[in-house]
Amino acid sequence: MFCQHCGDRTEAMERDGKLRPVCVACGFVSYLDPKLAAGVIVARDGLLLFGRRGPGAREAGKWSFPAGFVERGERVEDAAIRETREEVGLDVTLVRLIGLFSETGETVVLAVYEAESSSGEAVPGDDIEAIGWFEPDNLPELAFARDRKIVSLWLKGIDCS
């Protein structure tokens, strides 16, 4: 990594009790921010929409709801709508925030929304290789442990924001 201040190289050094990139030339400390992602639970006729993650994606071959990174300057809600369109081809209307999910050691913070979809058929796109509609009590192999918790919270109608 290179220094954001002067462009010289950085080395991992302890600062504020953690290893952080520190410039060897000017001493500038880079604080690495988490990435924000947005995900959407889409339900139709009691079934939940999941996509099987394609090659090159984290946890490839496993299933998760449509989700992706929020771009700099983009509203989180707009990213949730965009990612759903890109990954499964559906336009959605967000209903509510289910919650914000973060874990120690994980670099991604996930905001998950419940959404209603307009009519139309979901089709795989972007990093998704297959689409499936599943009963909440009969889910496929999920990509992330938090996905099952999110579905459980959605089923209970709990808003944990």
C-alpha positions as CSV (number, residue, x, y, z in Angstrom):
1,M,0.0,0.0,0.0
2,F,1.2,3.5,-0.7
3,C,0.8,6.6,1.5
4,Q,-2.4,8.7,0.8
5,H,-0.4,11.8,1.8
6,C,2.9,11.6,0.0
7,G,2.8,8.5,-2.1
8,D,5.7,6.6,-0.5
9,R,5.4,3.0,0.7
10,T,3.8,2.0,3.9
11,E,4.6,-0.7,6.5
12,A,2.3,-2.3,9.1
13,M,3.1,-0.6,12.4
14,E,1.3,-0.5,15.7
15,R,-0.7,2.6,16.2
16,D,-3.6,3.0,18.7
17,G,-3.2,-0.6,19.7
18,K,-3.6,-2.0,16.2
19,L,-1.5,-2.7,13.2
20,R,-2.1,0.0,10.6
21,P,-0.4,1.1,7.4
22,V,2.2,3.8,8.3
23,C,4.2,5.8,5.7
24,V,7.9,5.1,6.0
25,A,8.7,8.6,4.7
26,C,6.3,11.0,6.4
27,G,4.7,8.9,9.1
28,F,1.1,9.4,7.9
29,V,-1.2,6.7,9.3
30,S,-3.8,5.3,7.0
31,Y,-7.0,4.2,8.8
32,L,-8.7,1.4,6.7
33,D,-12.5,1.9,6.8
34,P,-14.9,-1.0,6.5
35,K,-16.8,-1.5,3.3
36,L,-20.6,-0.9,3.3
37,A,-22.8,-3.3,1.4
38,A,-26.5,-3.5,0.9
39,G,-28.6,-6.6,0.7
40,V,-32.3,-7.3,0.0
41,I,-34.7,-10.0,1.0
42,V,-37.3,-10.4,-1.7
43,A,-40.3,-12.7,-0.9
44,R,-43.0,-13.9,-3.3
45,D,-45.8,-16.3,-2.4
46,G,-44.0,-17.3,0.8
47,L,-40.8,-18.0,-1.0
48,L,-37.5,-16.2,-0.6
49,L,-35.2,-15.2,-3.5
50,F,-31.6,-16.3,-3.4
51,G,-28.8,-16.4,-5.9
52,R,-26.0,-18.9,-6.2
53,R,-22.7,-17.0,-6.1
54,G,-20.6,-17.4,-9.2
55,P,-16.9,-18.2,-9.7
56,G,-14.7,-15.5,-8.4
57,A,-17.2,-14.3,-5.8
58,R,-16.6,-14.8,-2.1
59,E,-18.1,-18.1,-1.1
60,A,-18.7,-19.2,-4.7
61,G,-21.3,-21.9,-5.2
62,K,-23.2,-21.0,-2.1
63,W,-26.5,-19.0,-1.9
64,S,-27.3,-15.6,-0.6
65,F,-29.8,-12.8,-1.2
66,P,-29.0,-10.0,-3.7
67,A,-26.3,-7.8,-2.2
68,G,-23.3,-5.7,-3.2
69,F,-21.2,-2.8,-2.3
70,V,-22.4,0.8,-1.9
71,E,-20.5,3.2,-4.2
72,R,-19.0,6.3,-2.8
73,G,-21.6,9.1,-2.8
74,E,-24.5,6.6,-3.4
75,R,-27.4,6.3,-1.0
76,V,-27.5,2.9,0.7
77,E,-31.1,2.4,-0.3
78,D,-30.3,3.2,-3.9
79,A,-27.4,0.7,-3.8
80,A,-29.8,-2.0,-2.5
81,I,-32.2,-1.4,-5.4
82,R,-29.3,-1.3,-8.0
83,E,-27.7,-4.5,-6.7
84,T,-31.0,-6.3,-6.9
85,R,-31.5,-5.2,-10.5
86,E,-28.0,-6.1,-11.4
87,E,-27.9,-9.5,-9.7
88,V,-31.4,-10.8,-10.3
89,G,-33.0,-8.5,-12.9
90,L,-35.9,-7.3,-10.6
91,D,-36.9,-3.8,-9.8
92,V,-37.9,-3.5,-6.2
93,T,-39.4,-1.1,-3.7
94,L,-37.8,-1.1,-0.3
95,V,-40.3,-1.7,2.5
96,R,-38.1,-1.5,5.7
97,L,-34.6,-1.8,7.0
98,I,-34.2,-5.2,8.7
99,G,-30.9,-4.3,10.2
100,L,-27.2,-3.5,10.1
101,F,-24.9,-6.5,10.5
102,S,-21.2,-6.4,11.4
103,E,-18.9,-8.9,13.0
104,T,-15.5,-8.7,14.7
105,G,-12.8,-9.2,12.1
106,E,-15.2,-8.8,9.1
107,T,-14.4,-5.9,6.8
108,V,-17.9,-5.6,5.4
109,V,-20.9,-4.0,7.2
110,L,-24.2,-5.2,5.6
111,A,-27.4,-3.2,5.6
112,V,-30.3,-5.5,4.8
113,Y,-33.7,-4.4,3.6
114,E,-37.0,-6.1,3.0
115,A,-38.4,-5.3,-0.5
116,E,-41.4,-5.9,-2.7
117,S,-40.8,-6.8,-6.3
118,S,-42.8,-5.9,-9.2
119,S,-44.0,-8.6,-11.5
120,G,-41.4,-10.3,-13.7
121,E,-39.1,-13.3,-13.5
122,A,-35.8,-13.2,-11.8
123,V,-32.8,-14.0,-13.9
124,P,-29.2,-14.4,-12.9
125,G,-26.9,-11.6,-13.7
126,D,-23.7,-9.9,-12.5
127,D,-21.9,-12.4,-10.1
128,I,-24.9,-14.8,-9.8
129,E,-24.9,-18.1,-11.7
130,A,-28.4,-19.4,-10.7
131,I,-31.6,-18.1,-9.1
132,G,-33.8,-20.0,-6.7
133,W,-37.0,-19.4,-4.7
134,F,-36.9,-21.2,-1.3
135,E,-39.1,-21.8,1.6
136,P,-37.7,-20.0,4.7
137,D,-37.5,-23.3,6.6
138,N,-35.8,-25.2,3.7
139,L,-32.9,-22.9,2.6
140,P,-30.0,-24.0,0.4
141,E,-26.4,-23.9,1.6
142,L,-26.0,-20.3,2.6
143,A,-22.8,-18.3,1.8
144,F,-22.6,-16.5,5.2
145,A,-23.6,-17.5,8.7
146,R,-25.4,-14.2,9.2
147,D,-27.8,-14.9,6.3
148,R,-29.8,-17.4,8.4
149,K,-30.0,-14.9,11.3
150,I,-31.2,-12.3,8.8
151,V,-33.9,-14.6,7.5
152,S,-35.0,-15.4,11.0
153,L,-35.3,-11.7,11.9
154,W,-37.3,-11.1,8.8
155,L,-39.6,-13.9,9.6
156,K,-40.2,-12.5,13.1
157,G,-40.8,-9.0,11.6
158,I,-38.1,-7.6,13.9
159,D,-36.4,-4.3,13.1
160,C,-33.0,-4.5,14.6
161,S,-31.7,-1.2,13.2
